[in-house]
Amino acid sequence: MVTEQSGSPESGRLRASDIDRERVAKILHTAMSEGRIDMGELEERLDVVYRAKTLDELEPVIADLPSSNRTGGIITPATSTAVSAADRGDLVGGVPGSATSIAVMSGVTRKGSWVVPQQHNSVAFWGGVDIDLRNARFAQQHTTITAVAIMGGIDIVVPDDITVDVTGFGFMGAFDLDDKSGAAPAGPDAPVVKINGLGFWGAVTVIRKPREDPRKQVEN
């Protein structure tokens, strides 16, 4: 009797789980960030990944890429059922969205599914800006958001599975981090968002909240 153990020829015939597919997607996103494949190749390969039914359908997609997730030429089946968005690797990569969010005596909201560029600038002058990153991806592993609120307000919501570094300051105003998640710091492979800038007679508030299950989110 042949058992379907990791690394045996039979293991590739096992049905692929969502975690298996997302783990391969992470390898592909990493490869793109390293310049091994371009955006077009990433999209083509991801299409194959998310249509794959078995492990042996996933193997050719990353056969020419470095990976620590294969044993004996066969992808090792995943056993864990709890994987964060950051661990899945679906937070980095994509075509960058708008580099600015500006509100002058008005209001601007940026949320839903979008790709945050490596540098994003936000200005609120007698107005308000709301930025929500809980359903966003990041063009690069390291992102900087420069927020300047002058007699206005900027609220930035960040998920608890990324690393956030708040270095701005307030002058007759406020520049604060409000952690509502109660979660431990994100892992070493998580995207890093540095938020700097100024609150002058205004406020910049960074709010850390739990990320919702992406399958339950509705794109806005």
Solvent accessible surface area in square Angstrom, and as a share of the most:
residue,aa,sasa,rsa
1,M,228,1.02
2,V,109,0.62
3,T,71,0.42
4,E,86,0.39
5,Q,117,0.52
6,S,62,0.40
7,G,27,0.26
8,S,24,0.16
9,P,111,0.70
10,E,40,0.18
11,S,0,0.00
12,G,1,0.01
13,R,156,0.57
14,L,50,0.25
15,R,174,0.63
16,A,11,0.09
17,S,44,0.28
18,D,60,0.31
19,I,32,0.16
20,D,2,0.01
21,R,41,0.15
22,E,27,0.12
23,R,52,0.19
24,V,1,0.01
25,A,0,0.00
26,K,61,0.26
27,I,15,0.08
28,L,0,0.00
29,H,10,0.05
30,T,63,0.37
31,A,4,0.03
32,M,33,0.15
33,S,67,0.43
34,E,100,0.45
35,G,63,0.61
36,R,129,0.47
37,I,11,0.06
38,D,83,0.43
39,M,51,0.23
40,G,39,0.38
41,E,65,0.29
42,L,3,0.02
43,E,103,0.46
44,E,119,0.53
45,R,46,0.17
46,L,29,0.14
47,D,78,0.40
48,V,61,0.35
49,V,0,0.00
50,Y,106,0.40
51,R,147,0.54
52,A,2,0.02
53,K,115,0.49
54,T,26,0.15
55,L,1,0.01
56,D,65,0.34
57,E,75,0.34
58,L,0,0.00
59,E,28,0.12
60,P,90,0.57
61,V,11,0.07
62,I,1,0.00
63,A,64,0.50
64,D,101,0.52
65,L,11,0.06
66,P,82,0.51
67,S,39,0.25
68,S,113,0.73
69,N,41,0.21
70,R,58,0.21
71,T,73,0.42
72,G,72,0.69
73,G,45,0.43
74,I,32,0.16
75,I,2,0.01
76,T,39,0.23
77,P,32,0.20
78,A,25,0.20
79,T,130,0.76
80,S,62,0.40
81,T,131,0.76
82,A,89,0.69
83,V,45,0.26
84,S,47,0.30
85,A,6,0.05
86,A,11,0.09
87,D,80,0.42
88,R,31,0.11
89,G,11,0.11
90,D,30,0.15
91,L,7,0.03
92,V,19,0.11
93,G,0,0.00
94,G,13,0.13
95,V,107,0.62
96,P,73,0.46
97,G,36,0.34
98,S,49,0.32
99,A,50,0.39
100,T,59,0.34
101,S,1,0.01
102,I,96,0.49
103,A,0,0.00
104,V,79,0.45
105,M,130,0.58
106,S,60,0.39
107,G,60,0.58
108,V,37,0.21
109,T,84,0.49
110,R,60,0.22
111,K,106,0.45
112,G,5,0.05
113,S,61,0.40
114,W,32,0.11
115,V,23,0.13
116,V,0,0.00
117,P,11,0.07
118,Q,107,0.47
119,Q,76,0.34
120,H,0,0.00
121,N,62,0.32
122,S,0,0.00
123,V,50,0.29
124,A,0,0.00
125,F,72,0.30
126,W,136,0.48
127,G,17,0.16
128,G,28,0.27
129,V,1,0.01
130,D,71,0.37
131,I,2,0.01
132,D,24,0.13
133,L,0,0.00
134,R,59,0.21
135,N,35,0.18
136,A,1,0.01
137,R,72,0.26
138,F,0,0.00
139,A,11,0.09
140,Q,83,0.37
141,Q,63,0.28
142,H,111,0.50
143,T,4,0.02
144,T,36,0.21
145,I,0,0.00
146,T,41,0.24
147,A,0,0.00
148,V,38,0.22
149,A,0,0.00
150,I,51,0.26
151,M,71,0.32
152,G,18,0.17
153,G,27,0.26
154,I,0,0.00
155,D,59,0.30
156,I,0,0.00
157,V,18,0.11
158,V,0,0.00
159,P,0,0.00
160,D,25,0.13
161,D,17,0.09
162,I,1,0.01
163,T,52,0.30
164,V,25,0.15
165,D,62,0.32
166,V,39,0.23
167,T,67,0.39
168,G,16,0.15
169,F,129,0.54
170,G,35,0.34
171,F,115,0.48
172,M,116,0.52
173,G,37,0.36
174,A,35,0.27
175,F,20,0.08
176,D,76,0.39
177,L,84,0.42
178,D,53,0.28
179,D,72,0.37
180,K,120,0.51
181,S,22,0.14
182,G,79,0.76
183,A,41,0.31
184,A,77,0.60
185,P,124,0.78
186,A,25,0.19
187,G,43,0.41
188,P,140,0.88
189,D,91,0.47
190,A,4,0.03
191,P,3,0.02
192,V,39,0.23
193,V,0,0.00
194,K,83,0.35
195,I,0,0.00
196,N,42,0.22
197,G,17,0.16
198,L,49,0.24
199,G,0,0.00
200,F,63,0.26
201,W,138,0.49
202,G,13,0.12
203,A,37,0.29
204,V,0,0.00
205,T,36,0.21
206,V,0,0.00
207,I,26,0.13
208,R,18,0.06
209,K,58,0.24
210,P,70,0.44
211,R,41,0.15
212,E,96,0.43
213,D,65,0.34
214,P,55,0.34
215,R,172,0.63
216,K,162,0.68
217,Q,35,0.15
218,V,121,0.70
219,E,124,0.55
220,N,130,0.67
